[in-house]
Amino acid sequence: MNPPEPAVTWRRRLQRAGSALMLAAPLVLLTAFIVEGPQARAIRPITEAGVILMFLAVMFQVPARTRR
């Protein structure tokens, strides 16, 4: 059995990291909904963090989906 190619290995690791972020982002957004919901403020740092996590999660999935 041949060892995996380095290009495949880094893509797989990046995809796993993206999956972990994708699982964490809804928890952060739920926390933001509970904590920041009652506040009437324009600046919502927890919501911003959740959206950034979701964006990064999707971007981490892109290299794993590209074909060679």
ROPAVEX-275977 format. One record per atom (N, C-alpha, C, CB): x, y negated, z; residue in one letter; chain. Coordinates in steps of 0.02 Angstrom, whole numbers, plus 50000, padded with zeros to 5 digits. Each point is the difference from the previous one (the first is absolute). Last residue first. Glycine has a CB too. Layout:
(site (X Y Z) 'a' 'A');
...
//
This chain:
(site (49601 49122 49527) 'r' 'A');
(site (50069 49991 49975) 'r' 'A');
(site (50001 49997 49925) 'r' 'A');
(site (50045 50059 50099) 'r' 'A');
(site (49751 49856 50064) 'r' 'A');
(site (50027 50060 49968) 'r' 'A');
(site (50069 49985 49973) 'r' 'A');
(site (49884 50039 49970) 'r' 'A');
(site (49972 49853 50248) 't' 'A');
(site (50027 49988 49933) 't' 'A');
(site (50030 50065 49972) 't' 'A');
(site (50024 49879 50030) 't' 'A');
(site (49884 50099 50194) 'r' 'A');
(site (49951 50014 49948) 'r' 'A');
(site (50028 49990 49930) 'r' 'A');
(site (49912 49965 50079) 'r' 'A');
(site (50210 49987 50124) 'a' 'A');
(site (49986 50073 49999) 'a' 'A');
(site (49952 50018 49944) 'a' 'A');
(site (50018 50004 50125) 'a' 'A');
(site (50037 49766 49918) 'p' 'A');
(site (50056 50038 49970) 'p' 'A');
(site (49988 50075 49997) 'p' 'A');
(site (50075 49912 50042) 'p' 'A');
(site (49751 49949 50061) 'v' 'A');
(site (50010 49990 49928) 'v' 'A');
(site (50060 50039 49972) 'v' 'A');
(site (49950 49887 50014) 'v' 'A');
(site (49976 50092 50223) 'q' 'A');
(site (49974 50057 49962) 'q' 'A');
(site (50017 49995 49925) 'q' 'A');
(site (49908 50010 50083) 'q' 'A');
(site (50142 49817 50075) 'f' 'A');
(site (50044 50057 50012) 'f' 'A');
(site (49977 50062 49962) 'f' 'A');
(site (50026 49954 50113) 'f' 'A');
(site (49842 49849 49883) 'm' 'A');
(site (50061 49990 49962) 'm' 'A');
(site (50050 50057 50009) 'm' 'A');
(site (49983 49877 50010) 'm' 'A');
(site (49817 50120 50118) 'v' 'A');
(site (49985 50012 49929) 'v' 'A');
(site (50063 49994 49958) 'v' 'A');
(site (49883 49957 50017) 'v' 'A');
(site (50136 49993 50210) 'a' 'A');
(site (49983 50071 49992) 'a' 'A');
(site (49986 50017 49927) 'a' 'A');
(site (49953 50001 50117) 'a' 'A');
(site (50082 49773 49946) 'l' 'A');
(site (50063 50039 49998) 'l' 'A');
(site (49986 50074 49990) 'l' 'A');
(site (50053 49915 50074) 'l' 'A');
(site (49759 49947 49953) 'f' 'A');
(site (50035 49984 49938) 'f' 'A');
(site (50065 50040 49993) 'f' 'A');
(site (49950 49884 50004) 'f' 'A');
(site (49932 50132 50199) 'm' 'A');
(site (49964 50034 49946) 'm' 'A');
(site (50033 49988 49932) 'm' 'A');
(site (49894 49990 50066) 'm' 'A');
(site (50192 49895 50122) 'l' 'A');
(site (50013 50072 50005) 'l' 'A');
(site (49966 50039 49944) 'l' 'A');
(site (50010 49987 50124) 'l' 'A');
(site (49944 49784 49893) 'i' 'A');
(site (50068 50010 49976) 'i' 'A');
(site (50018 50074 50004) 'i' 'A');
(site (50032 49884 50037) 'i' 'A');
(site (49764 50052 50054) 'v' 'A');
(site (49997 49993 49927) 'v' 'A');
(site (50069 50012 49970) 'v' 'A');
(site (49905 49919 50010) 'v' 'A');
(site (50078 50079 50225) 'g' 'A');
(site (49965 50058 49972) 'g' 'A');
(site (49997 49998 49924) 'g' 'A');
(site (49933 50006 50103) 'g' 'A');
(site (50157 49808 50015) 'a' 'A');
(site (50045 50058 50005) 'a' 'A');
(site (49967 50062 49970) 'a' 'A');
(site (50051 49951 50104) 'a' 'A');
(site (49818 49855 49910) 'e' 'A');
(site (50054 49991 49952) 'e' 'A');
(site (50048 50060 50000) 'e' 'A');
(site (49990 49875 50013) 'e' 'A');
(site (49844 50116 50151) 't' 'A');
(site (49970 50014 49935) 't' 'A');
(site (50053 49995 49945) 't' 'A');
(site (49889 49957 50040) 't' 'A');
(site (50175 49978 50173) 'i' 'A');
(site (49990 50073 49999) 'i' 'A');
(site (49970 50021 49933) 'i' 'A');
(site (49985 50002 50126) 'i' 'A');
(site (50048 49763 49919) 'p' 'A');
(site (50062 50037 49989) 'p' 'A');
(site (49991 50076 49997) 'p' 'A');
(site (50058 49908 50057) 'p' 'A');
(site (49795 49867 49894) 'r' 'A');
(site (49986 50066 50028) 'r' 'A');
(site (50060 50046 49988) 'r' 'A');
(site (49875 49985 49981) 'r' 'A');
(site (50025 49742 49999) 'i' 'A');
(site (50061 50041 50001) 'i' 'A');
(site (49985 50065 50038) 'i' 'A');
(site (50074 49896 49997) 'i' 'A');
(site (49757 49943 49986) 'a' 'A');
(site (50019 50014 49931) 'a' 'A');
(site (50061 50046 49997) 'a' 'A');
(site (49954 49889 49965) 'a' 'A');
(site (49852 50107 50232) 'r' 'A');
(site (50064 49970 49981) 'r' 'A');
(site (50017 50019 49929) 'r' 'A');
(site (50040 50003 50119) 'r' 'A');
(site (49778 50046 50072) 'a' 'A');
(site (49988 49960 49940) 'a' 'A');
(site (50064 49963 49981) 'a' 'A');
(site (49877 49987 50030) 'a' 'A');
(site (50063 50254 50111) 'q' 'A');
(site (50036 49936 49999) 'q' 'A');
(site (49986 49964 49934) 'q' 'A');
(site (50089 50046 50075) 'q' 'A');
(site (49831 50179 49978) 'p' 'A');
(site (49963 49948 50037) 'p' 'A');
(site (50033 49931 49997) 'p' 'A');
(site (49960 50089 50075) 'p' 'A');
(site (50149 50099 49812) 'g' 'A');
(site (49932 49987 49976) 'g' 'A');
(site (49964 49944 50037) 'g' 'A');
(site (49995 50117 49969) 'g' 'A');
(site (50228 49988 50073) 'e' 'A');
(site (49996 49934 49968) 'e' 'A');
(site (49930 49982 49977) 'e' 'A');
(site (50117 50017 49965) 'e' 'A');
(site (49929 50194 50150) 'v' 'A');
(site (50033 49946 50037) 'v' 'A');
(site (49987 49931 49969) 'v' 'A');
(site (50088 50082 50035) 'v' 'A');
(site (49822 50118 49863) 'i' 'A');
(site (49977 49997 50070) 'i' 'A');
(site (50028 49939 50036) 'i' 'A');
(site (49992 50125 50001) 'i' 'A');
(site (50076 49919 49777) 'f' 'A');
(site (49928 49989 50000) 'f' 'A');
(site (49974 49990 50071) 'f' 'A');
(site (49989 50068 49894) 'f' 'A');
(site (50236 49995 50074) 'a' 'A');
(site (49989 49930 49982) 'a' 'A');
(site (49926 49983 50001) 'a' 'A');
(site (50103 50003 49929) 'a' 'A');
(site (49957 50220 50105) 't' 'A');
(site (50021 49960 50058) 't' 'A');
(site (49988 49926 49986) 't' 'A');
(site (50087 50086 50030) 't' 'A');
(site (49880 50058 49793) 'l' 'A');
(site (49947 50010 50050) 'l' 'A');
(site (50015 49960 50062) 'l' 'A');
(site (49978 50115 49955) 'l' 'A');
(site (50186 49888 49879) 'l' 'A');
(site (49943 49959 49979) 'l' 'A');
(site (49940 50009 50048) 'l' 'A');
(site (50039 50010 49880) 'l' 'A');
(site (50152 50123 50155) 'v' 'A');
(site (50018 49930 50012) 'v' 'A');
(site (49941 49955 49982) 'v' 'A');
(site (50122 50024 49978) 'v' 'A');
(site (49856 50201 49972) 'l' 'A');
(site (50000 49992 50073) 'l' 'A');
(site (50016 49928 50019) 'l' 'A');
(site (50034 50120 50013) 'l' 'A');
(site (49977 49944 49759) 'p' 'A');
(site (49931 49994 50024) 'p' 'A');
(site (49995 49992 50076) 'p' 'A');
(site (49965 50068 49903) 'p' 'A');
(site (50256 49963 50000) 'a' 'A');
(site (49968 49937 49983) 'a' 'A');
(site (49927 49995 50023) 'a' 'A');
(site (50075 49995 49902) 'a' 'A');
(site (50069 50205 50116) 'a' 'A');
(site (50006 49951 50054) 'a' 'A');
(site (49960 49937 49985) 'a' 'A');
(site (50113 50046 50026) 'a' 'A');
(site (49906 50133 49815) 'l' 'A');
(site (49962 50024 50058) 'l' 'A');
(site (50000 49949 50057) 'l' 'A');
(site (50029 50117 49968) 'l' 'A');
(site (50097 49840 49839) 'm' 'A');
(site (49929 50002 49980) 'm' 'A');
(site (49956 50025 50057) 'm' 'A');
(site (50035 50019 49881) 'm' 'A');
(site (50200 49984 50142) 'l' 'A');
(site (49975 49931 50004) 'l' 'A');
(site (49926 49997 49983) 'l' 'A');
(site (50113 49957 49969) 'l' 'A');
(site (49993 50249 50007) 'a' 'A');
(site (49997 49982 50071) 'a' 'A');
(site (49973 49929 50009) 'a' 'A');
(site (50097 50078 50024) 'a' 'A');
(site (49943 49997 49758) 's' 'A');
(site (49942 50035 50029) 's' 'A');
(site (49992 49983 50074) 's' 'A');
(site (50015 50093 49917) 's' 'A');
(site (50174 49825 49970) 'g' 'A');
(site (49939 49966 49978) 'g' 'A');
(site (49937 50033 50028) 'g' 'A');
(site (50059 49967 49897) 'g' 'A');
(site (50147 50138 50141) 'a' 'A');
(site (49997 49937 50039) 'a' 'A');
(site (49937 49961 49981) 'a' 'A');
(site (50126 49997 50006) 'a' 'A');
(site (49916 50195 49870) 'r' 'A');
(site (49980 50017 50069) 'r' 'A');
(site (49996 49939 50044) 'r' 'A');
(site (50054 50112 49986) 'r' 'A');
(site (50026 49860 49795) 'q' 'A');
(site (49929 50017 49999) 'q' 'A');
(site (49975 50019 50069) 'q' 'A');
(site (50012 50039 49882) 'q' 'A');
(site (50217 49922 50088) 'l' 'A');
(site (49963 49937 49994) 'l' 'A');
(site (49925 50013 50000) 'l' 'A');
(site (50096 49950 49936) 'l' 'A');
(site (50045 50236 50062) 'r' 'A');
(site (50005 49965 50065) 'r' 'A');
(site (49960 49935 49999) 'r' 'A');
(site (50113 50051 50018) 'r' 'A');
(site (49904 50069 49781) 'r' 'A');
(site (49959 50037 50047) 'r' 'A');
(site (50000 49966 50069) 'r' 'A');
(site (50024 50107 49938) 'r' 'A');
(site (50117 49809 49895) 'r' 'A');
(site (49930 49985 49984) 'r' 'A');
(site (49953 50035 50049) 'r' 'A');
(site (50031 49988 49879) 'r' 'A');
(site (50199 50054 50136) 'w' 'A');
(site (49985 49933 50024) 'w' 'A');
(site (49928 49981 49984) 'w' 'A');
(site (50120 49967 49986) 'w' 'A');
(site (49955 50246 49937) 't' 'A');
(site (50002 49995 50073) 't' 'A');
(site (49982 49930 50025) 't' 'A');
(site (50087 50089 50000) 't' 'A');
(site (49939 49957 49768) 'v' 'A');
(site (49938 50029 50025) 'v' 'A');
(site (49996 49991 50076) 'v' 'A');
(site (49998 50083 49905) 'v' 'A');
(site (50199 49854 49985) 'a' 'A');
(site (49946 49954 49981) 'a' 'A');
(site (49933 50025 50027) 'a' 'A');
(site (50063 49967 49896) 'a' 'A');
(site (50134 50168 50133) 'p' 'A');
(site (49997 49941 50044) 'p' 'A');
(site (49943 49952 49983) 'p' 'A');
(site (50123 50010 50014) 'p' 'A');
(site (49847 50252 49935) 'e' 'A');
(site (50041 49946 49974) 'e' 'A');
(site (49995 49940 50047) 'e' 'A');
(site (49982 50041 49881) 'e' 'A');
(site (49989 50212 50212) 'p' 'A');
(site (49963 49947 49965) 'p' 'A');
(site (50048 49946 49976) 'p' 'A');
(site (49899 50023 50070) 'p' 'A');
(site (50188 50232 49948) 'p' 'A');
(site (49980 49946 50046) 'p' 'A');
(site (49965 49945 49961) 'p' 'A');
(site (50097 50027 50077) 'p' 'A');
(site (49893 50233 49844) 'n' 'A');
(site (50040 49939 49994) 'n' 'A');
(site (49977 49949 50051) 'n' 'A');
(site (50017 50023 49878) 'n' 'A');
(site (49980 50257 50120) 'm' 'A');
(site (49957 49941 50000) 'm' 'A');
(site (50045 49938 50000) 'm' 'A');
(site (49907 50062 50061) 'm' 'A');
//
